[in-house]
Amino acid sequence: MKTEYERRVQETMERVQARASIRTERYDRGPLADYMKDPKDALDIARNAEKRPLPEGLTANFHRYAEFLFAWRFGEPFQEIAGEFHLVHIANALLGGTPPHPAASPEAPQLVSEFKIFQTHPVGGTGTYSALRLTEDGQEPELWYFDIRQGPTRLHISYGDYLDTMLLTKGLYNWQYLFAEPDPNNYAMRVSIPRLRNGLDLLAREFPDDDQSDLRARLEERARAADKDR
């Protein structure tokens, strides 16, 4: 039996595939980690390996996929609007090795070395990933978005809410900047705003029942910050 989040991931993918204006670029579903049927099992394995307390919040929106990859793109004339999500199991993320692109952030090598990657974008090849940064006291982890154009950017969103928003945005590229501090000096955020606006417009057209109100408010806040720098 699927977990609730596995059901929602499948439903989101099927909704996208049902739209004639959107084509699937890649779909790969890895094996299920059936030996970790319960989120507590996964957290216990990671706790034993990490030798530190881990927050219960990491079990939010639990899924058993070793990996799940879905990538899509709008057809012409909107083919520049695309997205994907490539999830890995939370235990695999916590036990993972050194993040890619370490040299792209020479100003923060220690910070990047502490990242636990839980989402990447292998199809888009955008040099981006999302990561957890654990705390020594077992409090809720920090979330970071790494962009090779910018380096690491702190996100103000919980792990569970991140997974919810990923489904709402269908993995629209660079949606993560909507949860970063509005910063006119963040080049990657600034140049992502026009495509994010176009992407949200197209997704609203295709999925009119989705509530984008919070995403829209965040987009406009960041657009205003970017305009101040002009």
Secondary structure, DSSP 8 states (H G I E B T S, - for coil): ---HHHHHHHHHHHHHHT-TTEEEEEEEE--B-GGG-SHHHHHHHHHHHHTS---GGGGTT---BSEEEEEEEE-TT-TT-EEEEEEE-HHHHHT----S-GGG-TT-HHHHHT-EEEEE-TTTT-SEEEEEE--TT----EEEEEETTTEEEEE-S-HHHHHHHHHHTTTBTTGGGGGB---TT-HHHHHHHHHHHHHHHHHHHH-TTS--HHHHHHHHHHHHHHHHT-
